[in-house]
Amino acid sequence: MTQDQVVNAFKATVQASLHGLSTLEATLESEREALMGRDPAVLEGIVKQKMALLQQLQHSVQARDRLQQAAGLTAGNDGGSALIAELSDPVLAQEWQHLLELAETV
C-alpha cells in the first residue's frame, strides 16, 4: 500500500468514525430518554441499535489501527495524532480533533 493510499484510507476511517460517533451520541440520548420514560420495548430497540453502531465503530477503529501500524506508527489515538502531525493536512487535523473530542463526550 502506498503512502497516498494509507492517507486516503486513514481519512476515510476518521470520517466514518465521526459519522458513527455522531449517530451514537444521538442514540445514547434516545436511550437516556427511554430509561427515564421506563418503556422497555423502546429501550430494547435502542439498545439493539446502539450495539450495531458500536460494532461498526469497532471495525473503523481496527482499520485505522492497522493503517497506522502500516505507516510504522502505534495503534490508538497517539499513533493517529502522530500520523496527523506528519501529514500537515489542516482539514484532516480538524476532523481528528473533533473525533477525539466527540469520543470523549460519548
C-alpha positions in Angstrom: 0.0 0.0 0.0 1.5 3.4 -1.0 1.6 6.3 1.4 -1.2 8.1 -0.5 -3.4 5.0 -0.2 -2.7 4.8 3.5 -3.5 8.5 3.9 -6.8 8.3 1.9 -7.8 5.2 3.8 -7.0 6.8 7.1 -9.1 9.9 6.2 -12.0 7.5 5.3 -11.8 5.8 8.7 -11.7 9.2 10.5 -14.8 10.3 8.6 -16.6 7.0 9.2 -15.8 7.2 12.9 -17.1 10.8 13.1 -20.3 9.8 11.5 -20.6 6.7 13.7 -19.9 8.7 16.9 -22.4 11.4 16.0 -25.1 8.8 15.4 -24.1 7.0 18.6 -24.4 10.3 20.5 -27.9 10.7 19.3 -28.7 7.1 20.1 -27.4 7.5 23.6 -29.6 10.5 24.2 -32.6 8.4 23.0 -31.6 5.7 25.3 -31.4 8.1 28.2 -34.9 9.3 27.4 -36.2 5.8 27.1 -34.7 5.0 30.5 -36.4 8.0 32.0 -39.7 7.0 30.4 -39.3 3.5 31.6 -40.5 2.0 28.3 -38.9 -1.5 28.0 -39.9 -2.0 24.4 -38.5 1.3 23.2 -35.4 0.7 25.3 -34.8 -2.7 23.8 -34.9 -1.4 20.3 -32.5 1.4 21.1 -30.1 -1.0 22.8 -30.0 -3.1 19.6 -29.3 -0.1 17.5 -26.6 1.0 19.9 -24.9 -2.4 19.7 -24.9 -2.3 15.9 -23.4 1.1 16.0 -20.7 0.0 18.4 -19.8 -2.9 16.2 -19.4 -0.6 13.2 -17.2 1.8 15.2 -15.1 -1.1 16.3 -14.4 -2.1 12.7 -13.5 1.5 11.8 -11.1 1.8 14.8 -9.5 -1.6 13.9 -9.0 -0.5 10.3 -7.5 2.8 11.4 -5.1 1.0 13.8 -4.0 -1.3 11.0 -3.3 1.7 8.8 -1.3 3.4 11.5 0.8 0.3 12.0 1.3 0.0 8.2 2.7 3.6 8.4 5.1 2.5 11.1 3.2 4.1 14.0 1.5 2.7 17.0 -2.2 1.8 17.1 -4.6 4.1 19.1 -5.0 7.8 19.5 -1.3 8.5 20.0 -0.4 6.9 16.7 -3.3 8.7 14.9 -2.1 12.0 16.3 1.4 11.3 15.2 0.2 10.5 11.7 -1.8 13.7 11.6 1.2 15.7 12.6 3.2 14.1 9.8 0.6 14.8 7.2 0.2 18.6 7.7 -3.4 18.4 6.4 -5.4 21.1 8.3 -8.8 19.7 7.3 -7.9 16.2 8.5 -6.3 17.6 11.7 -9.5 19.4 12.4 -11.6 16.3 11.8 -9.2 14.3 14.0 -9.5 16.8 16.8 -13.3 16.7 16.5 -13.2 12.9 16.6 -11.1 12.9 19.8 -13.5 15.4 21.4 -16.6 13.5 20.3 -15.2 10.2 21.5 -14.5 11.7 24.9 -18.0 13.1 25.1 -19.7 9.9 24.0 
